[in-house]
Amino acid sequence: MSKIAFIGLGNMGGPMAANLAKAGHEVHAFDLSEQALETAREQGCNVASSAADAATGADFVISMLPAGKHVESLYVTGDSPLFSVIGKETLVIDSSTIDADTARRVAAVGAENGIGFIDAPVSGGVGGAQAGTLTFIVGGSEAQFAQAQPILDVMGKNIFHAGESGAGQIAKVCNNMLLSILMAGTCEALNMGVKNGLDPAVLSDIMKQSSGGNWALNVYNPYPGVMENAPASKGYQGGFQVDLMYKDLGLAMDVSQLSASPVPMGSAARSLFTLHKANGNGGLDFSSLMQFYQDKDA
Ligand code: NAD
């Protein structure tokens, strides 16, 4: 069993850390939120007084933070950067979704200090984090991937090696751009059907079994009441915030710009999520885009 520091215990990090503790690992958890720390304690983690306290002597450090600036600050530029307290035998696994440039830059500073750092963003949502069925998409060397795999196996079901440092983040951003398009299209179709007299549950069942079937319909239906455990049926609380999807679509636009890849569908989805965020919905789950369509028709 390993000693694991876990930094960032939010919607995703909380259940991921809990699964590691449940599997018998010694988890030292830290978050800025007292409530997140309390939940981690209840779920078998040791609560640390700081990120540095959690990371000292750890075999693995895992971070699950909102964006690149948080990750860079934690390891390199903050008040007590972790690269100055963790040992050379420690492997850092950053599972936050951040820009590939920051991931590569932080990995390079780690390498200068003799410390391994891989990007390992995830897909599968809060449900996947709770169930331990996440998909991990890793950027790093073969040796680092092999070292991380037994730990990632505890939290996930599908573990992919996308390529060298940063490759995990590029693959993740491609996936989330597609997800935003699928969610927008699903909301659009459901709204049109309901406005024309269809029952949203019946329409969802039809489309799930037809050529429009997709992940949003299968496990994350955006229409309230259709799927009991989806954020749509809980006032769009929890889940994956509009603010985070907005961030990811910004990352996708950067990747498209750098590579001159046309992304007309991704750009349209980004505009929709930008308007939805500007209407004050940044803290809601991203499937609340459903309300954007419903409001337009009101
Ligand atoms: P969240 O906002 O629920 O959690 C982030 C946590 O980080 C918060 O608890 C916050 O207090 C903590 N934090 C911020 N700065 C910190 C610091 N310096 N030290 C310690 N803790 C700090 O976000 P989330 O939904 O858990 O997402 C985390 C990451 O995972 C994001 O990069 C997101 O894009 C990605 N992601 C989320 C989902 C999802 O469905 N929610 C799915 C895949 C990937």
Boltz pocket constraint, residues with backbone or C-beta under 6 A from the ligand:
constraints:
  - pocket:
      binder: B
      contacts: [[A, 7], [A, 8], [A, 9], [A, 10], [A, 11], [A, 12], [A, 13], [A, 30], [A, 31], [A, 32], [A, 33], [A, 36], [A, 51], [A, 64], [A, 65], [A, 66], [A, 67], [A, 70], [A, 74], [A, 95], [A, 96], [A, 97], [A, 98], [A, 122], [A, 123], [A, 124], [A, 125], [A, 126], [A, 239], [A, 240], [A, 241], [A, 244]]
      max_distance: 6.0
